[in-house]
Amino acid sequence: MAKQDYSAYQQKVIKRYYENREQIDEQRLSELVTNLYLASDKKKEKLWQQAQELMERMKVPKSRIEHVIKSADPAVLAEVVKDLQSGSL
């Protein structure tokens, strides 16, 4: 795979994205809580998978991730988001 050359502007955009990735992931996780409350059964499986991936990337303890996924309860996921936002996780 060839290395791409990015313009200075593109490099700055990419840099800012990675600098703010934690906040972006936190926002996506909180949006997933809402989506899980509103989703049909068909779509919930994919949303839970996305939530698991985000929590792993955000370094949520593995035991807590397993508990959240096993419970399949958006309220439990909302508690994780609340803890992340308060900085207690």
ABEGO torsion letter per residue (X at the ends): XBBBBBBAAAAAAAAAAAAAAAAAAAAAAAAAAAAAAABBAAAAAAAAAAAAAAAAAAGBBAAAAAAAAAAGBAAAAAAAAAAAAAGAX
